[in-house]
Amino acid sequence: MSITYESKRIANLPPYMFGKINQEKLEARQRGVDVIDLGMGNPDQPPAEHIIEKLCDVAHDQKVHKYSASCGIKHLRRAICEHYEKKFSVTLDPESEALVTIGSKEGISHLMLAVINKGDAVVIQDPAYPSYIYSIAIAGGKMRGISSNTGDEFIAALKKLPSRKIRMVVINYPHNPTTQTADPSFFTEVVAFARKRRLIVVHDLAYADICFDGYRAPSFLQAKGAKEIGIEFYTLSKSYNMAGWRVGFALGNKKILKALTRIKGYYDYGIFTPIQVASIAALRGPQECVGEIAETYRRRRDVLVKGLNNIKWEVSLPKATMYVWAKIPPAFQEMGSLDFSSLLLRKGEVAVAPGIGFGKNGEGYVRFALVENEYRIRQAVRGIKKALNL
Ligand SMILES: Cc1ncc(COP(=O)(O)O)c(C=O)c1O
């Protein structure tokens, strides 16, 4: 009799759509191809020097190598609350309204386990950051995807969904992968709707600081009454180039945070203390580095968008995020985003993320992540031109 090694919980997960391209990328590299990788949203630059120095200094202290606190050290929770006060004029209590997570991915995934019951519906925008899809499935929830191009369309579609069993709405602006942005009035409407229908709202503000041309991303917690029904995730991954450090925050409603704190207590012992102390240095130290990071992505965005438009692949300038979301040119629409991405890789030596990997409504698109320098992005455009015979 054969042994089954995977639980039904993971065996029944939706397929991982980036696997094929990742495998092809690996094989191309093994053949010596210099692939320009614009696939994953993985920042290519280091954090500011003062943050790294703080990590190294603190790591020499003999007392910091024990297990840390699952909810995060008190001073880091205070630092994120000060940051929210300064940046968004949102007042939070560090004891009950702020929690440190091991990046927002961990926080969001455990949140689903902490609050979703089997069969509960969770509404997300489709396409979406794939972790939402997987974490809802792992928790036994049912994903309800909304396809929308604007906040108004999202609200209209939300209002039309049968409310029975909907437990939670997950939103994410600036949005990965479409780069859509939201304004404060959208959050106000979401709060009003959620209060009326007694829903939980989770806002993922992963691209809070990657904004361009004067646009500033609002916090969901700025909306009146937001704390009564929801929480927001904030992360140091993109704002401070600290993706590998795994530092995020859940902020807002006390009861939701209590449930998340409780489940995290069963799973983890908190982030390595020197990383948490260095995260305080990030939040309280000089903030020029944040603007410089956004400026680097802005320059890359301009090079990519201009380059693609020059070869007659029409794409528009995103106002925020580290991505360009591009509709596949008409002549290649039929082949679908997986095969199209594969073509760009084989013939252009450029890796992109196929839109289908973000949900069924992502089909027909690919996502470029701005994680290579301007020189390499120009080279990528030449590769694309060659691959598509443009
Ligand atoms: C929308 C969104 N949320 C969360 C994350 C993960 O953030 P973290 O590094 O804090 O886990 C990403 C990463 O790309 C993202 O795009």
The ligand as a Gaussian input file, in Angstrom:
#p B3LYP/6-31G(d) Opt

LIG

0 1
 C        0.229000      42.723000      -2.233000
 C        1.338000      42.084000      -1.476000
 N        1.160000      41.795000      -0.179000
 C        2.133000      41.218000       0.548000
 C        3.341000      40.893000      -0.027000
 C        4.379000      40.223000       0.829000
 O        4.925000      41.128000       1.685000
 P        5.892000      40.670000       2.852000
 O        7.263000      40.661000       2.306000
 O        5.690000      41.713000       3.901000
 O        5.445000      39.322000       3.304000
 C        3.572000      41.161000      -1.354000
 C        4.855000      40.786000      -1.957000
 O        5.122000      40.898000      -3.108000
 C        2.538000      41.780000      -2.100000
 O        2.701000      42.057000      -3.398000

